[in-house]
Amino acid sequence: MAVWEIVYEVAQTPLNVDNGRFQIRNAAAEQAMANTMLGALTGQGPMMNLLALTSREFQDQVFVPTPGALALAGMGGLLISRRRRA
């Protein structure tokens, strides 16, 4: 919920998941947690690069790459490229 708010409703001030285009029912605890996280964003402190995968047919994905995940993805890419050449 918090990611949706940041990506699609960033013009709304303050950021919160209680109103806007995205709506969810029967998730008061999750909404409260998302609003707590959004309220803690100050633009200060450590920043992370986010990667997003979008699709018309499947759920969009947003993730924070870790060094181990990047190394694993690189190795997978190398294996795929070697198989294509063979």
Helices and strands as residue ranges (DSSP letters): H 2-8, H 28-39, E 51-53, E 61-63, H 67-85
